[in-house]
Structures are given as C-alpha cells and as structure tokens.
Amino acid sequence: MMKTLQLGTSGIVASEFSLGCMRTGGMTADALDELIATSLEVGVNFFDHADIYGAGKCEEVFAASIKRLKIDRSSIYLQSKCGIRQGFFDFSKEHILNSVDGILSRLNTDYLDVLLLHRPDTLMEPEEVAEAFNHLQTIGKVRNFGVSNFNPSQIELLQASLPMKLQANQLQFGIMHTPLVDHGVTVNMKHTNSVDRDGSDLEYCRLKQITIQPWSPFQFGFFEGVFIDHPKFPELNAVLDKLCAEYGVTKTGMAIAWIQRHPAKMQSVVGSTNPGRIKEVAEACKIDLSRPHWYEIYRAAGNILP
Ligand SMILES: NC(=O)c1ccc[n+]([C@@H]2O[C@H](COP(=O)([O-])OP(=O)(O)OC[C@H]3O[C@@H](n4cnc5c(N)ncnc54)[C@H](OP(=O)(O)O)[C@@H]3O)[C@@H](O)[C@H]2O)c1
C-alpha cells in the first residue's frame, strides 16, 4: 500500500510521491497511457505540471490520456505552476489569471487542486498576487496554493498578504543535491556544506506545515544527469548496490526511499517516464531505511559529518 501524506494543512491526502510530468510531452499515446495507468495502479494520485513543460504540450497530452483511460477527475489531484516566462518571471495578477485559464483549458478541467508560483519574481507585489489568488479561489478555479524555489522570507512576505495558507514549496532535493540538510548537520563550521543557501527552508517548512516537494530527485547538479550508475560517483553507487541488495530494492527505488525516510514528510516529484521505474519506487518506499543507512548514503554522496 502506498503511504500517503497531507499536503500542508490542506486536507488533500496525497500519495507520498507524485508523478512529475515535465518530460512527458514527446511520449506516444500508448506509452503515456501505460505510465499514468501504472502510476495509478501503484497508488500515485497526485500529478505535477507547469504551464511551461513542453510549452503546454505536457498538460495537453496528460488530459488526453486521462480521457482515454476514463479516469474520474475527482479521484486524482492536479497541481500546476505559473510565473516563468521567456527571459523573465511574472507574478502580475494579469499573468497569473491568464496562466490559470490556459492551464485549465489544456488540462481539460474546471479546477486545479494546487497552483504553485514557479520561481520567485523579485518584482512580486504581494497584494497583487493576493488579489489573483482570492479571485481564483472564490470562483473555484484553484483550491489550494503554494510556491516553488522560495526561501522562508519570501514565503513570509507573500503569506503576510494572503488570507489562505501556502501549502507547498517545491525545491530541488535528492541524494546528490542536499543543501537543504547540509548546513543543518554542519552548523557553524568553515566547511562549504555549512553555508546556508536557502534560509533554513527545511526547518521553516516543517515548522509551518508546508510540504516540501523535492524536484529532480535522481539528478546531480542542475540537470547534469542521473547519478545512478554514473561513473562520476563510484563510492555512492557501491554503497547503494550494497544496501539495495540488503533491502531488496533497486537503486532507482532507494533514491526516493532515502528522501521519503526524512521525517519532514516530503513529497518527492518523480520525473521518470518509465512505468517499470515507477513500480520500483513504489516498492522501495515500503522499506524502513535505518538511521545509520540513511547517513551512510548521505556520506557516500560526498558529505561530511563533523
Ligand atoms: N519546481 C521546479 O523548479 C522544478 C524543476 C524541475 C523539475 N520539476 C518537477 O520535478 C519532476 C522531476 O524532475 P526531473 O524529471 O528533472 O527529475 P528526475 O525525476 O530526477 O529525473 C527523471 C529522469 O531521470 C531518468 N532516470 C531516472 N532513474 C533512472 C535510472 N535508474 N537510470 C537512468 N535514468 C533514470 C528518467 O529516465 P526515464 O524517463 O527513462 O525513467 C528521466 O529522464 C519534473 O517532472 C517536474 O514535475 C520542478
């Protein structure tokens, strides 16, 4: 059985990992149907989109697949994002409202369960965003709101103008990208891991009951590649091989089980287009990774403990 979590304090009971649809734009109808059907079969009920994925294509092909598979809209949660434009970020009321109309039309639905602001717009005027969010919630087009790639001060700034609570913050996190935890385990040291790059987002989001949604969980760097079986990371892969044999899971699965083991109750956004890998992740999330093994993987990824 897939474990579930509550998204923030929203009342949404979501699968502990979601399917990220960023890479689905070029899939054949059959392959996409199999990916979505498999995801539902293993218990994934939450799907992550953005208006820019495939320039809108990812949302369109997703809606077509949901129709072919005859999936009841109310049985799934749909999340999308807006705010990134060609060469700039835009949290203006007009852009948010237009974006949501585009998203709803492409996803062929009357409402979004969650709308995220994709990347901080430094020209953001919180009152203007509040007007847009209020309108969208009042007319029923968006039920819940969140952000992505925000630090705690940016969340506070926006939250201060909003009547509704922000429920999610989507951030890059995975075995090979751990700034969210690094500075917390090396507080006040002169090591580079000690640098707080995000304003203690992890602790802040836990305190405020904002669900962190880790993106690109299999990647290293900023879309540099997949760390699994990559020749750049022999030590990590050796440790993963050893522990995977012990727990009876694959490295793909372990990469997500490692994130899900963190008590912050994060909701990994898995971007695989391969149904087999989705099954491996669902299987691996059933294991109870021990504390020493969690830290062993963390150290094998090149991190220090004081
Ligand atoms: N908020 C943001 O700013 C932001 C940014 C980026 C992404 N996202 C969200 O996060 C989701 C995930 O991002 P992502 O797709 O970059 O990350 P990901 O889930 O880390 O990577 C998926 C990619 O890794 C490949 N892969 C996974 N396991 C593999 C293995 N064992 N061996 C070889 N290849 C493997 C997949 O190939 P296969 O398809 O063949 O399995 C796929 O190409 C996106 O869909 C999107 O929803 C959000």
The ligand as an ORCA input file, in Angstrom:
! r2SCAN-3c Opt
* xyz 0 1
  N       9.773     23.394     -9.445
  C      10.805     23.342    -10.261
  O      11.534     24.326    -10.425
  C      11.090     22.071    -10.995
  C      12.252     21.929    -11.751
  C      12.471     20.710    -12.397
  C      11.546     19.669    -12.313
  N      10.405     19.847    -11.585
  C       9.417     18.748    -11.415
  O      10.113     17.622    -10.924
  C       9.871     16.495    -11.766
  C      11.086     15.623    -11.770
  O      12.171     16.303    -12.379
  P      13.189     15.612    -13.345
  O      12.466     14.818    -14.349
  O      14.190     16.603    -13.768
  O      13.933     14.682    -12.327
  P      14.132     13.171    -12.017
  O      12.878     12.524    -11.606
  O      15.260     13.212    -11.078
  O      14.679     12.548    -13.367
  C      13.898     11.904    -14.324
  C      14.837     11.484    -15.415
  O      15.809     10.591    -14.870
  C      15.829      9.395    -15.608
  N      16.114      8.264    -14.716
  C      15.568      8.036    -13.502
  N      16.087      6.917    -12.959
  C      16.967      6.462    -13.830
  C      17.831      5.354    -13.839
  N      17.872      4.474    -12.841
  N      18.648      5.188    -14.889
  C      18.609      6.037    -15.931
  N      17.796      7.113    -15.995
  C      16.979      7.318    -14.954
  C      14.461      9.298    -16.212
  O      14.515      8.490    -17.369
  P      13.242      7.563    -17.728
  O      12.175      8.520    -18.146
  O      13.736      6.722    -18.836
  O      12.892      6.811    -16.485
  C      14.144     10.739    -16.533
  O      14.739     11.137    -17.766
  C       9.504     17.099    -13.127
  O       8.719     16.228    -13.903
  C       8.732     18.320    -12.702
  O       7.404     17.931    -12.429
  C      10.182     21.026    -10.916
*
